[in-house]
């Protein structure tokens, strides 16, 4: 599996984006982020997001790695209807460690995160949309089973959304990440357990 950017579009293109051997090597612009209001009071919509459109239900998977060094360096996947209705999930660097992070924005943003204490090279994320829900899963190795991170409400009125890899660096520029593969298919299952 690889990442085919020929059918995808950038929202806020990064300063560096280099396809190489089926992977996508990227570097972030300065002070980039996706966030709406909650707690911090600011509105940011300048993160980097490579996407393709999708109607109805789906399953999307992405695997990626990054050089997480500064507070809030992040990489993963985004599902986006518009500026104030979206979800991003993946690795976010906070408190000196990698955390699996999910932000769901329905007008205002929320944030959930849990620390990952084991070492790994790649993170894999799977998001399945079924009706009014996004089922978010992750794994840190090809042989490890998928683990549930969150079941989030997402407005079913948005029949078409944009889906794909996303990354940001709210405190700096030059965060480097590699997206190893991405696929978008019909939903794999409605099963959670």
C-alpha positions as CSV (number, residue, x, y, z in Angstrom):
1,X,0.0,0.0,0.0
2,X,1.2,3.5,-0.9
3,X,-0.1,7.0,-0.9
4,X,-1.4,8.3,-4.3
5,X,-1.5,12.1,-4.2
6,X,-2.6,12.4,-7.8
7,X,-6.3,12.2,-6.7
8,X,-5.8,14.4,-3.7
9,X,-5.8,18.1,-2.9
10,X,-4.0,20.2,-0.4
11,X,-5.8,22.5,2.1
12,X,-2.9,24.8,3.2
13,X,0.0,23.2,1.3
14,X,3.1,22.8,3.3
15,X,6.4,24.4,2.4
16,X,7.9,21.0,1.6
17,X,6.1,18.0,0.2
18,X,8.2,15.3,-1.6
19,X,6.7,12.0,-2.9
20,X,9.4,9.4,-2.6
21,X,9.1,5.6,-3.3
22,X,5.3,5.6,-2.7
23,X,5.6,7.7,0.5
24,X,5.1,11.3,1.2
25,X,7.8,13.3,3.0
26,X,6.6,16.6,4.4
27,X,7.7,19.5,6.5
28,X,5.3,22.0,8.3
29,X,5.0,25.7,8.1
30,X,5.4,27.9,11.2
31,X,2.7,27.9,13.9
32,X,0.2,25.7,12.0
33,X,-2.8,24.2,13.7
34,X,-6.5,23.2,13.6
35,X,-8.5,24.4,16.6
36,X,-11.7,26.3,17.3
37,X,-12.0,28.4,20.5
38,X,-12.3,26.0,23.5
39,X,-10.2,26.9,26.5
40,X,-7.4,28.6,24.5
41,X,-9.8,31.2,22.9
42,X,-8.1,31.2,19.5
43,X,-9.2,30.0,16.1
44,X,-6.7,28.3,13.9
45,X,-7.4,26.7,10.5
46,X,-3.9,26.8,8.9
47,X,-2.7,23.2,9.4
48,X,-1.7,21.1,6.5
49,X,-4.4,18.7,5.1
50,X,-4.1,16.4,2.0
51,X,-7.5,15.1,1.2
52,X,-10.0,13.6,-1.2
53,X,-13.8,13.9,-1.1
54,X,-16.0,11.0,0.1
55,X,-19.7,10.7,0.4
56,X,-21.6,8.5,2.9
57,X,-20.0,5.9,5.0
58,X,-16.3,4.8,4.7
59,X,-13.2,3.4,6.3
60,X,-10.0,5.4,6.0
61,X,-6.5,4.2,7.1
62,X,-3.2,6.0,7.2
63,X,0.2,5.0,8.6
64,X,2.8,7.6,9.4
65,X,5.9,8.5,11.4
66,X,7.3,11.8,12.5
67,X,10.1,13.6,14.3
68,X,8.1,14.8,17.3
69,X,10.2,17.3,19.3
70,X,8.3,20.4,20.2
71,X,5.1,20.9,22.1
72,X,2.0,20.0,20.0
73,X,3.9,18.6,17.0
74,X,1.3,16.4,15.4
75,X,0.5,14.1,12.5
76,X,-2.4,11.8,11.6
77,X,-5.7,11.9,9.8
78,X,-8.5,14.4,9.3
79,X,-12.2,14.2,8.4
80,X,-13.5,17.6,7.5
81,X,-16.8,19.1,6.5
82,X,-15.9,22.7,6.9
83,X,-14.0,25.1,9.2
84,X,-16.0,24.4,12.3
85,X,-17.0,20.7,11.7
86,X,-14.1,18.3,11.6
87,X,-12.1,15.6,13.4
88,X,-8.4,15.1,13.6
89,X,-6.6,12.2,15.2
90,X,-3.1,10.8,15.5
91,X,0.1,11.5,17.4
92,X,0.5,14.7,19.3
93,X,3.6,15.6,21.3
94,X,2.8,17.0,24.7
95,X,4.3,16.8,28.2
96,X,7.5,15.4,26.7
97,X,5.9,12.3,25.2
98,X,3.8,11.0,22.3
99,X,0.1,10.9,23.0
100,X,-2.7,9.4,20.9
101,X,-4.9,12.5,20.4
102,X,-8.4,13.1,19.1
103,X,-9.9,16.5,18.5
104,X,-13.6,16.7,17.5
105,X,-14.9,20.1,16.5
106,X,-18.6,20.8,16.2
107,X,-18.6,24.6,16.4
108,X,-16.0,24.4,19.2
109,X,-13.1,22.0,19.6
110,X,-12.6,19.3,22.3
111,X,-9.5,17.3,22.9
112,X,-8.8,13.9,24.3
113,X,-5.4,12.3,24.6
114,X,-3.6,9.4,26.2
115,X,0.1,8.8,26.6
116,X,1.8,6.0,24.6
117,X,4.6,4.7,26.8
118,X,6.0,2.0,24.4
119,X,8.4,2.7,21.5
120,X,7.3,2.3,17.9
121,X,8.3,3.5,14.5
122,X,5.0,3.9,12.8
123,X,1.5,4.8,13.9
124,X,-1.5,3.4,12.1
125,X,-4.9,5.1,12.3
126,X,-8.3,3.8,11.1
127,X,-11.4,5.9,11.0
128,X,-14.8,4.4,10.1
129,X,-17.8,6.6,9.4
130,X,-21.2,5.0,10.0
131,X,-24.1,7.4,9.9
132,X,-23.8,9.9,12.7
133,X,-20.6,8.4,14.2
134,X,-16.8,8.2,13.6
135,X,-15.2,5.1,15.1
136,X,-11.5,5.9,15.7
137,X,-8.9,3.1,16.1
138,X,-5.1,2.9,16.2
139,X,-2.3,0.4,16.3
140,X,1.5,0.8,16.6
141,X,2.7,-2.2,14.7
142,X,1.6,-4.3,11.7
143,X,1.1,-7.4,13.9
144,X,-0.8,-5.6,16.7
145,X,-4.6,-5.7,16.7
146,X,-6.6,-2.5,16.3
147,X,-7.5,-0.7,19.5
148,X,-10.4,1.7,20.1
149,X,-9.6,5.3,20.9
150,X,-13.0,7.0,20.6
151,X,-16.5,6.8,19.2
152,X,-17.4,10.4,18.3
153,X,-20.6,12.0,17.1
154,X,-20.3,13.6,13.6
155,X,-23.2,15.4,12.0
156,X,-24.8,13.1,9.4
157,X,-26.2,16.2,7.6
158,X,-22.7,16.5,6.0
159,X,-23.2,13.9,3.3
160,X,-19.8,14.7,1.7
161,X,-16.6,15.2,3.7
162,X,-12.9,15.6,2.9
163,X,-10.6,12.8,4.2
164,X,-6.9,12.3,4.4
165,X,-3.5,12.9,6.1
166,X,-3.0,16.0,8.2
167,X,-0.1,17.5,10.2
168,X,0.7,20.7,12.2
169,X,3.3,22.3,14.4
170,X,1.6,25.0,16.5
171,X,4.8,26.1,18.2
172,X,7.3,26.1,15.3
173,X,8.0,25.4,11.7
174,X,9.9,22.5,10.2
175,X,8.2,19.5,11.8
176,X,9.0,16.6,9.6
177,X,6.7,13.7,9.0
178,X,6.4,10.8,6.6
179,X,3.0,9.4,5.4
180,X,3.7,5.8,4.4
181,X,0.3,4.9,3.0
182,X,-3.3,6.0,2.8
183,X,-6.5,4.2,1.7
184,X,-10.1,5.1,1.6
185,X,-12.7,2.3,1.1
186,X,-16.3,1.4,1.8
187,X,-16.8,0.8,5.6
188,X,-15.2,-2.4,6.8
189,X,-17.7,-3.1,9.5
190,X,-20.1,-1.6,12.1
191,X,-18.7,-3.9,14.8
192,X,-17.0,-2.2,17.7
193,X,-16.3,-5.3,19.9
